[in-house]
Amino acid sequence: MNHRKGFNPLSMMTAHRRAMSRNMVTSLFRYERITTTKAKAKEVRKTAEKLITRSKIDTVHNRRQVAKYIWDKAVLAKLFTEIGPRMAERNGGYTRVLKMGFRQGDAADIAILELVDYKLPGDETPVKKDTVAKKDTVAKKDTVAKKDTVAKKPAAKKAAPKAKKAEAKTAEADKVEAEK
């Protein structure tokens, strides 16, 4: 039977397709997010998932098998030291394809291929709800204690900003005259 043996040749010769796939997978692991056409993203995803599965177990054999496909030593090291351990608990589904729309020039479907746990550069880690709740309760207790111990004072009238400036100028002028 010939089931599940097919793939999308992407209208390329074999050597071109392999080189393109190798470069895109390397870029995916380097930047953890790439923009490409939808068809290319789907093909590259297959290879990336297999390589991440290999990188979850750091052995010499797995490193050599992955090194056949990824030639950049820095990216290979990142795959086995950072990406593989991050995905250790996950059973497949390491990447996602997000559809962006159509390219202006030729109306090709454009997609983003990214690792599932990718964080945008501007995003910060969210604060846990437990710590926020503890801080709120402590702050409320402090304000209640302060209200009980300190009697309310009548609010003093606030001077306008221009009046404050005028008072400061007259005070400086008085000091200068006193020195003379």
Secondary structure, 3 states (H helix, E strand, C coil): CCCCCCCCCCCCCHHHHHHHHHHHHHHHHHHCEEEEEHHHHHHHHHHHHHHHHHHCCCCHHHHHHHHCCCCCHHHHHHHHHHHHHHCCCCCCCCEEEEEEEECCCCCCEEEEEEECCCCCCCCCCCCCHHHHHHHHHHHHHHHHHHHHHCCCCCCCCCCCHHHHHHHHHHHHHHHHHHHC
